[in-house]
Amino acid sequence: MPAWLKDAVFYEIYPQSFRDTNGDGIGDFPGIIEKLGYIRELGCNALWINPCYDSPFKDAGYDVRDYKKVAARYGTNEDLVRLFKEAHAMGIRVLLDLVPGHTSEEHPWFRESQKSDDNEYAGRYIWTDGWLAGTPGHPYIAGESIRPACYMLNFFKCQPALNYGFLHPVYGWQSSTDSPEAQATVEAMKDVMRFWLDQGCDGFRVDMADSLVKDDDERKSGTCAIWRGIRAMLDRDYPEAALISEWSNPELSLGSAGFHMDFYLDHRGNGYNLLFRDYENHGGDGTASDHSFFREKGHTTDANGKADIRRFLDDYLPKLAATKDRGYISFISCNHDTRRPRWSLDERELKVAYTCLYTLPGVPFVYYGDEIGMRYQPLPTHEGGYDRTGSRTPMQWGSGKNLGFSDADAGLLYLPVDPSPDAPTAEKAMADADSLYHTLKRVLALRHAHKALQADGEFRVLVAEKEQLPFVYAREEGGERIVVALNPSADRVQGEIGEAVTNQLFAVGDVSWTAGDNTTLDLGPQSAAILI
């Protein structure tokens, strides 16, 4: 396990929307380099950069055309290497996005595999044995190749599935996981990883990490075996390199596959979803729920009941207990695939939410712009974004042209900036000592200063009653104990925590407490406190 992860806080950058320095309306590597100081000042000491490889951009770069060449819109390979070096000089690690399950249909590997003659890449993708032979249970494409066969997809039409084999092959055209074809694909992906690690990359976020072996079993035993082999390579040759999975199943990703981190993603009805959106309690129509835990209205009694922290804990605590010695569960403010948290929560609610998210165990992630409360924008799809497009708009830096993102004419921008007169900007947030930005910055500073609040600190629930507040928990490490208390409701609440505190490190809103062996907390509406 890379030791640096214990105190890591990641900042996710969607590169085309972060900072444009050459006036073409699209973000670039020099723009990221320019803002490294801002990222470090916020309290983030690691980056995750969404796919930046050469691509036709039918899926925003998740359709890779060349794994070893960066997209010209961002710069050159040399620019990315300079980003690694500049970041490292500031104590910032950099993860790239690895897309192992598929490539673009324009990748040279796929172009070769489409040919009718046998060649090195004929088995690199999953092909049937006839031009009308489908792939049972999987989407496939026919009629676009000279090769008299159909090929399987892994996501969009433009993304043919790479061949890692089938766990239990049934048809003659299906490879086993130990076949030469499947093993060649694994080695090709290892080669891509080595290439960038040798250039200075610090590891990878892995897209659709569970999608490799087809018709895998419930425990994903075939896919997990591949990742264990890759982890062994890293442990041997790149022991400081980190892997985080897009899986949201820590028992498998951390416990079986060997990842260092696994995202706690916004999946319908899971613990993270209940904190922010609670679709299950709302009917699933995609609008903000009044029963999300951090939503102030969620604590008003009605026919559907109240927001309940126990529903989150019932999902989270078993996952934490099962994996706390195997790796880290990673909380996110949101990401490029989900609506921004400002869509469902106002800034005061977000202050309470961030106090919680960034004091929990594991390695947390901040999505660019969430630190200033950027809003989700209802926009038409762009580069395969569909309803995700509205969370991928340009970073809003200041009051200048295009809110400081780019000097290009508005019509050239990758996506439009927030047109509202009160659009949040980093400039305004940094100038306001009471802003969401400064709240997060203070919480992250405490996280870095206190080992109890870092990735490995023990998590102990002190107060968490069904449909009641406050929610109080302790973090402990090396004899240090810190208490976090939360009241996201519109009402004042009190509660005894059964333990003593002697000092207040941080607060949102009106907070008071009485000293003694059984501290009594008095938390005003929408408040939070960090105590020691």
C-alpha positions as CSV (number, residue, x, y, z in Angstrom):
1,M,0.0,0.0,0.0
2,P,1.6,3.4,-1.0
3,A,2.1,5.2,2.3
4,W,1.3,8.6,0.7
5,L,-2.4,7.6,0.3
6,K,-2.9,8.0,4.1
7,D,-2.9,11.8,3.8
8,A,-4.1,12.1,0.2
9,V,-6.9,14.3,-0.9
10,F,-7.6,14.2,-4.6
11,Y,-8.9,16.9,-7.0
12,E,-10.6,15.6,-10.1
13,I,-9.9,17.5,-13.3
14,Y,-12.0,17.2,-16.4
15,P,-9.2,18.6,-18.6
16,Q,-11.3,20.1,-21.4
17,S,-13.1,22.3,-18.9
18,F,-10.5,23.4,-16.4
19,R,-8.4,26.2,-17.9
20,D,-7.7,27.2,-21.5
21,T,-4.4,29.0,-22.1
22,N,-4.2,29.0,-25.9
23,G,-7.6,30.5,-26.7
24,D,-9.2,27.6,-28.5
25,G,-12.0,27.3,-26.0
26,I,-10.8,23.9,-24.6
27,G,-8.8,23.3,-21.4
28,D,-5.2,22.2,-21.7
29,F,-2.2,20.9,-19.8
30,P,-0.6,24.4,-19.4
31,G,-3.9,25.5,-17.9
32,I,-3.6,22.7,-15.3
33,I,0.0,23.6,-14.5
34,E,-1.0,27.3,-14.2
35,K,-3.5,26.3,-11.4
36,L,-1.5,23.8,-9.4
37,G,-0.9,26.5,-6.8
38,Y,-4.7,27.0,-6.4
39,I,-5.2,23.2,-6.0
40,R,-2.5,22.9,-3.4
41,E,-3.7,26.0,-1.5
42,L,-7.2,24.4,-1.2
43,G,-5.7,21.4,0.5
44,C,-5.5,18.8,-2.3
45,N,-2.2,17.0,-2.7
46,A,-3.2,14.6,-5.6
47,L,-4.9,14.9,-9.0
48,W,-7.0,12.6,-11.0
49,I,-7.2,13.7,-14.6
50,N,-10.0,12.3,-16.8
51,P,-8.8,10.7,-20.1
52,C,-6.4,12.8,-21.9
53,Y,-5.3,10.4,-24.7
54,D,-5.8,10.7,-28.4
55,S,-9.4,10.1,-29.2
56,P,-12.3,10.9,-31.6
57,F,-14.1,12.2,-28.5
58,K,-17.4,10.4,-29.1
59,D,-17.4,9.6,-25.4
60,A,-15.4,12.6,-24.1
61,G,-12.1,10.7,-24.3
62,Y,-13.2,7.4,-22.9
63,D,-13.0,6.1,-26.5
64,V,-9.2,5.9,-26.8
65,R,-7.5,5.9,-30.1
66,D,-3.9,5.8,-28.9
67,Y,-3.1,5.0,-25.2
68,K,0.5,6.4,-25.5
69,K,-0.3,9.7,-27.2
70,V,-2.1,12.6,-25.6
71,A,-4.9,14.4,-27.4
72,A,-3.6,17.4,-29.3
73,R,-6.4,19.6,-27.8
74,Y,-4.5,19.3,-24.4
75,G,-1.0,19.6,-25.7
76,T,1.8,17.1,-26.2
77,N,3.3,14.1,-24.3
78,E,6.0,16.5,-23.3
79,D,3.5,18.9,-21.8
80,L,2.0,16.0,-19.7
81,V,5.4,15.0,-18.5
82,R,6.0,18.6,-17.5
83,L,2.8,18.5,-15.6
84,F,4.0,15.5,-13.7
85,K,7.2,17.2,-12.8
86,E,5.6,20.6,-11.8
87,A,3.1,18.8,-9.7
88,H,5.7,16.6,-8.0
89,A,7.7,19.7,-7.2
90,M,4.7,21.0,-5.2
91,G,4.1,17.7,-3.5
92,I,1.2,16.8,-5.7
93,R,0.7,13.2,-7.1
94,V,-1.0,12.7,-10.5
95,L,-3.2,9.8,-11.5
96,L,-4.3,9.3,-15.1
97,D,-7.5,7.6,-16.2
98,L,-7.1,4.1,-17.5
99,V,-9.7,2.7,-19.9
100,P,-9.0,-1.1,-20.1
101,G,-12.3,-2.5,-21.1
102,H,-12.6,-1.1,-24.6
103,T,-11.0,1.2,-27.1
104,S,-12.3,3.5,-29.8
105,E,-13.4,1.9,-33.1
106,E,-10.6,4.0,-34.6
107,H,-7.8,2.4,-32.6
108,P,-5.2,0.8,-34.8
109,W,-5.6,-2.5,-32.9
110,F,-9.3,-2.6,-33.9
111,R,-8.6,-1.6,-37.5
112,E,-6.3,-4.5,-37.8
113,S,-8.8,-6.9,-36.1
114,Q,-11.5,-5.9,-38.6
115,K,-9.5,-7.4,-41.5
116,S,-10.4,-10.8,-42.9
117,D,-7.0,-12.2,-42.6
118,D,-5.5,-13.6,-39.4
119,N,-3.1,-11.2,-37.7
120,E,-1.6,-10.2,-34.3
121,Y,-4.8,-8.3,-33.3
122,A,-7.4,-10.7,-34.7
123,G,-8.1,-11.9,-31.1
124,R,-7.6,-8.5,-29.3
125,Y,-11.4,-7.9,-29.4
126,I,-14.4,-10.2,-29.0
127,W,-15.6,-11.4,-32.3
128,T,-18.2,-14.0,-33.1
129,D,-17.7,-16.7,-35.8
130,G,-20.3,-15.4,-38.3
131,W,-21.6,-12.2,-39.7
132,L,-25.1,-13.0,-38.4
133,A,-23.9,-14.7,-35.2
134,G,-24.9,-12.6,-32.2
135,T,-23.4,-12.5,-28.7
136,P,-26.0,-13.8,-26.3
137,G,-26.6,-11.3,-23.5
138,H,-24.3,-8.7,-24.9
139,P,-24.7,-5.9,-27.5
140,Y,-22.9,-6.4,-30.8
141,I,-22.3,-4.7,-34.1
142,A,-22.5,-6.3,-37.6
143,G,-22.0,-5.1,-41.1
144,E,-19.2,-2.6,-40.6
145,S,-16.1,-4.8,-41.2
146,I,-14.6,-6.9,-44.0
147,R,-14.2,-9.7,-41.4
148,P,-17.3,-11.9,-41.6
149,A,-18.1,-11.7,-37.9
150,C,-19.8,-9.5,-35.3
151,Y,-18.0,-7.7,-32.5
152,M,-19.1,-7.1,-29.0
153,L,-19.5,-3.6,-27.4
154,N,-18.4,-2.6,-23.9
155,F,-20.4,0.7,-23.8
156,F,-21.3,3.0,-26.7
157,K,-21.4,1.8,-30.3
158,C,-18.0,3.4,-30.8
159,Q,-16.3,1.3,-28.1
160,P,-15.6,-2.4,-29.0
161,A,-14.9,-4.7,-26.1
162,L,-11.3,-5.8,-25.6
163,N,-10.9,-9.5,-25.2
164,Y,-10.0,-10.7,-21.7
165,G,-11.9,-13.9,-22.3
166,F,-15.0,-15.5,-20.9
167,L,-15.0,-17.2,-17.5
168,H,-16.7,-20.3,-18.9
169,P,-16.6,-20.3,-22.7
170,V,-19.7,-21.9,-24.3
171,Y,-19.2,-21.1,-28.0
172,G,-16.1,-21.9,-30.1
173,W,-15.4,-18.2,-30.7
174,Q,-15.2,-17.4,-27.0
175,S,-11.7,-17.3,-25.5
176,S,-11.0,-18.6,-22.1
177,T,-9.3,-16.2,-19.6
178,D,-6.0,-18.1,-19.9
179,S,-6.0,-18.2,-23.7
180,P,-3.2,-16.6,-25.6
181,E,-5.6,-13.9,-27.0
182,A,-6.8,-12.9,-23.5
183,Q,-3.3,-13.0,-22.0
184,A,-2.1,-10.8,-24.8
185,T,-4.7,-8.2,-24.0
186,V,-3.7,-8.2,-20.3
187,E,0.0,-7.7,-21.3
188,A,-0.9,-4.9,-23.7
189,M,-2.7,-3.0,-20.9
190,K,0.3,-3.6,-18.5
191,D,2.5,-2.1,-21.2
192,V,0.3,1.0,-21.4
193,M,0.5,1.4,-17.6
194,R,4.3,0.9,-17.6
195,F,4.7,3.5,-20.3
196,W,3.0,6.3,-18.3
197,L,4.4,5.2,-14.9
198,D,7.9,5.5,-16.4
199,Q,7.0,9.0,-17.6
200,G,6.2,10.1,-14.0
201,C,2.5,9.2,-13.6
202,D,1.7,8.1,-10.0
203,G,-1.1,5.6,-10.8
204,F,-4.5,5.2,-12.4
205,R,-8.2,5.5,-11.8
206,V,-9.6,2.5,-13.7
207,D,-12.8,3.0,-15.7
208,M,-15.4,0.3,-15.6
209,A,-12.9,-1.9,-13.6
210,D,-15.3,-4.8,-13.3
211,S,-16.0,-5.1,-17.0
212,L,-13.1,-7.1,-18.3
213,V,-14.0,-10.8,-18.3
214,K,-17.3,-11.6,-19.9
215,D,-20.0,-13.7,-18.3
216,D,-18.0,-13.6,-15.1
217,D,-19.5,-15.0,-11.9
218,E,-21.1,-13.1,-9.0
219,R,-17.8,-12.7,-7.3
220,K,-16.1,-11.5,-10.6
221,S,-13.5,-14.1,-10.0
222,G,-12.1,-13.9,-13.6
223,T,-11.8,-10.1,-13.5
224,C,-10.4,-10.0,-10.0
225,A,-7.7,-12.5,-11.0
226,I,-6.5,-10.1,-13.7
227,W,-6.3,-7.2,-11.4
228,R,-4.5,-9.2,-8.7
229,G,-1.9,-9.9,-11.4
230,I,-1.6,-6.2,-12.3
231,R,-1.4,-5.3,-8.6
232,A,1.5,-7.8,-8.2
233,M,3.3,-6.1,-11.1
234,L,2.9,-2.7,-9.4
235,D,4.0,-4.0,-6.0
236,R,7.1,-5.4,-7.6
237,D,8.1,-2.7,-10.1
238,Y,6.1,0.5,-9.0
239,P,5.4,0.1,-5.3
240,E,4.4,3.8,-4.9
241,A,1.8,3.6,-7.7
242,A,-1.8,3.7,-6.7
243,L,-4.9,2.2,-8.3
244,I,-8.5,3.3,-7.7
245,S,-11.5,1.5,-9.2
246,E,-14.7,2.6,-10.6
247,W,-16.5,-0.3,-9.1
248,S,-18.3,0.8,-5.9
249,N,-18.0,-2.7,-4.5
250,P,-15.2,-2.6,-2.0
251,E,-15.6,-6.2,-0.8
252,L,-14.6,-7.2,-4.4
253,S,-12.4,-4.4,-5.6
254,L,-10.3,-4.0,-2.4
255,G,-10.8,-7.5,-0.9
256,S,-10.5,-9.6,-4.0
257,A,-9.1,-7.6,-6.9
258,G,-6.3,-5.8,-5.1
259,F,-7.2,-2.2,-5.7
260,H,-5.9,0.4,-3.2
261,M,-9.1,2.5,-3.3
262,D,-12.7,2.1,-4.5
263,F,-15.1,4.9,-5.2
264,Y,-18.3,5.1,-3.1
265,L,-20.4,6.0,-6.2
266,D,-23.9,7.5,-6.5
267,H,-25.8,4.3,-7.1
268,R,-29.5,4.3,-6.6
269,G,-30.4,3.5,-3.0
270,N,-26.8,3.0,-1.7
271,G,-25.3,4.9,1.3
272,Y,-23.8,7.7,-0.7
273,N,-27.1,8.2,-2.7
274,L,-29.1,8.4,0.6
275,L,-26.8,11.3,1.8
276,F,-27.4,13.5,-1.2
277,R,-30.3,12.4,-3.5
278,D,-32.3,9.5,-2.0
279,Y,-34.0,8.5,-5.2
280,E,-35.5,5.4,-3.6
281,N,-37.6,7.6,-1.2
282,H,-38.5,10.1,-3.9
283,G,-39.7,7.9,-6.8
284,G,-36.6,8.1,-9.0
285,D,-37.7,10.9,-11.3
286,G,-34.2,12.5,-11.2
287,T,-35.2,15.5,-9.1
288,A,-33.7,16.4,-5.7
289,S,-35.2,14.4,-2.8
290,D,-36.5,16.1,0.3
291,H,-35.3,13.1,2.3
292,S,-31.6,13.2,1.5
293,F,-29.8,13.3,4.8
294,F,-27.9,16.6,4.2
295,R,-31.0,18.4,2.8
296,E,-32.5,20.6,5.4
297,K,-36.1,19.7,4.3
298,G,-35.3,16.1,4.7
299,H,-35.9,16.3,8.4
300,T,-39.5,17.5,8.2
301,T,-42.0,14.9,9.2
302,D,-44.5,13.9,6.4
303,A,-46.1,10.7,5.1
304,N,-42.8,9.4,3.8
305,G,-40.9,9.7,7.1
306,K,-37.6,11.6,7.7
307,A,-34.1,11.5,6.4
308,D,-32.4,8.8,8.4
309,I,-28.6,8.5,9.0
310,R,-29.1,4.8,9.9
311,R,-29.9,4.0,6.3
312,F,-26.5,5.3,5.3
313,L,-24.7,3.6,8.1
314,D,-26.4,0.3,7.5
315,D,-24.9,0.3,4.0
316,Y,-21.5,1.8,4.8
317,L,-20.4,0.2,8.1
318,P,-20.4,-3.4,6.8
319,K,-18.4,-2.3,3.8
320,L,-15.9,-0.5,6.0
321,A,-15.6,-3.4,8.4
322,A,-15.0,-5.9,5.7
323,T,-12.3,-3.8,3.9
324,K,-10.6,-1.4,6.3
325,D,-7.4,-3.5,6.4
326,R,-7.4,-4.1,2.6
327,G,-7.7,-0.6,1.2
328,Y,-9.7,2.6,1.2
329,I,-13.3,3.6,0.4
330,S,-13.3,6.9,-1.4
331,F,-16.0,9.5,-0.9
332,I,-16.5,12.1,-3.7
333,S,-18.2,15.5,-3.8
334,C,-19.5,14.2,-7.1
335,N,-17.7,13.4,-10.4
336,H,-18.0,13.9,-14.2
337,D,-20.8,11.3,-14.4
338,T,-23.1,12.7,-11.7
339,R,-25.0,15.9,-11.1
340,R,-23.1,18.4,-9.0
341,P,-24.1,18.4,-5.3
342,R,-25.2,22.1,-5.7
343,W,-28.1,20.7,-7.7
344,S,-29.7,19.2,-4.6
345,L,-28.1,21.2,-1.8
346,D,-27.6,24.9,-1.1
347,E,-24.3,26.2,0.1
348,R,-25.2,26.0,3.8
349,E,-26.2,22.4,3.4
350,L,-23.0,21.7,1.5
351,K,-20.9,23.1,4.3
352,V,-22.4,20.6,6.7
353,A,-22.1,17.8,4.0
354,Y,-18.4,18.6,3.3
355,T,-17.6,18.6,7.0
356,C,-18.8,15.0,7.0
357,L,-17.4,13.8,3.7
358,Y,-13.9,15.0,4.3
359,T,-13.6,13.8,7.9
360,L,-14.6,10.2,7.1
361,P,-12.1,7.3,6.7
362,G,-10.6,6.6,3.3
363,V,-9.2,8.8,0.5
364,P,-11.6,11.5,-0.5
365,F,-12.0,13.3,-3.9
366,V,-13.1,16.9,-4.7
367,Y,-14.5,17.4,-8.2
368,Y,-13.3,20.6,-9.8
369,G,-15.7,23.5,-9.0
370,D,-17.5,21.8,-6.2
371,E,-15.4,23.7,-3.8
372,I,-17.1,26.9,-5.0
373,G,-20.5,25.5,-5.4
374,M,-20.7,25.4,-9.2
375,R,-24.2,24.5,-10.4
376,Y,-25.3,21.7,-12.7
377,Q,-26.3,23.3,-16.0
378,P,-29.2,21.8,-18.1
379,L,-27.5,21.4,-21.5
380,P,-27.9,19.3,-24.6
381,T,-25.5,16.4,-24.9
382,H,-22.0,17.0,-26.0
383,E,-19.3,14.3,-26.7
384,G,-21.5,11.6,-25.4
385,G,-22.3,13.3,-22.1
386,Y,-26.1,13.2,-22.3
387,D,-27.5,14.3,-18.9
388,R,-23.9,14.2,-17.5
389,T,-23.0,17.2,-19.7
390,G,-24.3,19.7,-17.2
391,S,-21.6,18.7,-14.7
392,R,-18.8,19.2,-17.2
393,T,-19.0,22.9,-17.8
394,P,-15.9,25.1,-17.6
395,M,-14.3,26.0,-14.3
396,Q,-15.4,29.5,-13.2
397,W,-12.3,31.3,-12.1
398,G,-13.2,35.0,-12.0
399,S,-15.1,38.0,-13.3
400,G,-13.3,38.2,-16.7
401,K,-14.2,36.9,-20.1
402,N,-15.9,33.5,-19.9
403,L,-15.5,33.7,-16.1
404,G,-11.8,33.3,-16.5
405,F,-11.8,30.0,-18.2
406,S,-10.8,31.1,-21.7
407,D,-10.2,34.2,-23.9
408,A,-11.9,32.5,-26.8
409,D,-15.2,33.7,-28.2
410,A,-18.1,32.2,-26.4
411,G,-19.1,30.2,-29.4
412,L,-15.8,28.3,-29.3
413,L,-16.0,27.1,-25.7
414,Y,-16.1,23.4,-25.0
415,L,-19.3,24.1,-23.1
416,P,-20.9,27.4,-22.0
417,V,-20.2,28.8,-18.5
418,D,-22.9,29.5,-16.0
419,P,-24.8,32.5,-17.4
420,S,-26.4,33.5,-14.1
421,P,-25.5,37.0,-12.7
422,D,-24.6,35.3,-9.4
423,A,-22.5,32.5,-10.9
424,P,-20.0,31.3,-8.3
425,T,-16.4,32.0,-9.1
426,A,-13.1,31.1,-7.3
427,E,-12.3,34.7,-7.2
428,K,-15.4,35.6,-5.2
429,A,-15.2,32.5,-3.0
430,M,-11.6,33.1,-2.0
431,A,-12.4,36.7,-1.1
432,D,-15.2,35.7,1.2
433,A,-14.0,34.2,4.5
434,D,-17.4,32.6,5.1
435,S,-17.6,30.9,1.6
436,L,-18.0,27.2,0.9
437,Y,-14.4,27.3,-0.5
438,H,-13.0,28.4,2.9
439,T,-15.1,25.9,4.8
440,L,-13.7,23.1,2.7
441,K,-10.2,24.5,2.9
442,R,-10.4,24.6,6.8
443,V,-11.7,21.1,7.0
444,L,-8.9,19.8,4.7
445,A,-6.3,21.7,6.7
446,L,-7.6,19.9,9.8
447,R,-7.5,16.6,8.0
448,H,-3.8,17.1,7.1
449,A,-2.9,18.3,10.6
450,H,-4.6,15.4,12.5
451,K,-3.8,11.7,11.7
452,A,-7.0,10.7,13.4
453,L,-8.9,12.4,10.5
454,Q,-6.8,10.8,7.8
455,A,-7.4,7.6,5.8
456,D,-6.5,5.0,8.4
457,G,-8.1,6.6,11.5
458,E,-10.7,4.4,13.2
459,F,-14.3,5.4,12.8
460,R,-16.7,5.0,15.8
461,V,-20.3,6.1,15.8
462,L,-21.2,7.9,19.0
463,V,-24.8,9.1,18.3
464,A,-26.9,7.9,15.3
465,E,-30.6,7.3,16.2
466,K,-33.2,6.4,13.6
467,E,-34.8,9.6,12.1
468,Q,-33.2,11.7,14.8
469,L,-30.3,14.1,15.2
470,P,-27.5,14.9,15.8
471,F,-25.2,12.5,14.0
472,V,-21.9,12.3,16.0
473,Y,-18.9,10.1,15.4
474,A,-15.3,9.8,16.5
475,R,-12.1,9.4,14.5
476,E,-9.1,7.9,16.4
477,E,-5.5,7.3,15.6
478,G,-2.4,6.9,17.8
479,G,-4.1,8.0,21.0
480,E,-5.7,11.1,19.4
481,R,-9.5,11.2,19.3
482,I,-11.5,13.8,17.3
483,V,-15.3,14.1,17.4
484,V,-17.4,15.3,14.5
485,A,-21.0,16.4,15.1
486,L,-23.6,17.2,12.5
487,N,-27.0,18.8,12.4
488,P,-28.3,19.3,8.8
489,S,-31.8,20.1,9.9
490,A,-33.6,23.5,10.3
491,D,-34.1,22.8,14.0
492,R,-31.9,23.2,17.0
493,V,-30.9,19.9,18.5
494,Q,-29.1,18.7,21.6
495,G,-27.5,15.4,22.5
496,E,-25.1,13.8,24.9
497,I,-22.2,11.9,23.4
498,G,-21.0,9.9,26.4
499,E,-17.4,11.3,26.1
500,A,-15.4,14.4,27.1
501,V,-14.2,17.1,24.7
502,T,-11.9,19.9,25.6
503,N,-11.6,22.1,22.6
504,Q,-13.4,23.2,19.4
505,L,-11.3,23.0,16.2
506,F,-14.0,24.1,13.7
507,A,-17.6,24.9,13.4
508,V,-20.3,25.7,10.9
509,G,-23.2,27.7,12.3
510,D,-24.2,28.1,16.0
511,V,-22.5,25.4,18.1
512,S,-22.0,25.1,21.9
513,W,-21.1,22.3,24.2
514,T,-20.6,21.6,27.9
515,A,-17.4,20.2,29.2
516,G,-17.3,17.0,31.3
517,D,-17.1,13.3,31.0
518,N,-20.5,13.2,29.1
519,T,-20.4,16.2,26.8
520,T,-23.7,17.8,25.9
521,L,-23.9,19.3,22.4
522,D,-26.2,22.2,21.4
523,L,-26.2,22.5,17.7
524,G,-28.1,25.3,15.9
525,P,-29.9,24.8,12.6
526,Q,-27.6,23.5,9.8
527,S,-24.5,23.3,11.9
528,A,-21.5,21.1,12.3
529,A,-18.5,21.0,14.7
530,I,-15.1,19.3,14.9
531,L,-14.1,18.8,18.5
532,I,-11.1,17.3,20.3
